[in-house]
Amino acid sequence: MDVQISNLKKYYNDKLVLDIDNLKIKKGIITGIVGPNGAGKSTLLNIIAGMDSDFEGTILYDGKSINKKIYKEMTIVFQKISLFRRSVYENIEYPLKIRGVSKWERRLKVENILKILDIFDLKDKKAHLLSGGESQKVSLGRALVFNPKLLLLDEPTSNIDVNSTIVMEREIVNHNKINNATVVIITHDFKQAKRLCDEIVWIERGKVGKVDGFF
Ligand SMILES: Nc1ncnc2c1ncn2[C@@H]1O[C@H](COP(=O)(O)OP(=O)(O)OP(=O)(O)O)[C@@H](O)[C@H]1O
């Protein structure tokens, strides 16, 4: 899925926090969004995710305005993780449940995700008892489990140790390659951006800037 952003303006209490004339997120690649604190990166990702409709301008997904079908084909992993007060298994199973996937197929998919993200031992643990890093891994699992066409990630490895970062990055890239999925990732880690991303968008004071010579 590609995303075309045109004439986007977003205000918080009369303050213009996003002002983007034209930005295209290309289909089937990993796009990194980088820039200083408070630049508007999370605000932009939330708008793309359809979580915030209070803006001026247009966002088109494969040329269409947001609708229920498009909404079901994408997901966002927030910077501030919000999991249900249920088991890790139930949290990861949820997106499949609401999409009408059968019970046996849900089990297959959830167990596969638990294995590939190396969190099988957390399966029965209550999500509100997880550490920050464990929660981030479960959140990525909950996002990957239904093979979203558009995966939006807001600093997904900010609390993650080196080995788990390798595992998470591997699965983000696998998802992109195997499913030809579009991935957008906000990161403050330039090395991570270089490792993962095919393109970089630099955001500063709500505007898209130049990134010549990044790679
Ligand atoms: N709910 C809100 N109400 C008012 N202002 C907000 C709100 N959310 C964000 N802002 C402001 O909008 C601007 C952009 O914030 P945003 O979180 O998008 O930045 P960011 O680039 O993601 O920053 P960081 O790198 O620190 O996560 C900031 O000035 C922030 O203070």
Residues whose N, C-alpha, C, O or C-beta is under 5 A from the ligand:
A	BS01	LIG	Y12 V17 G35 P36 N37 G38 A39 G40 K41 S42 T43
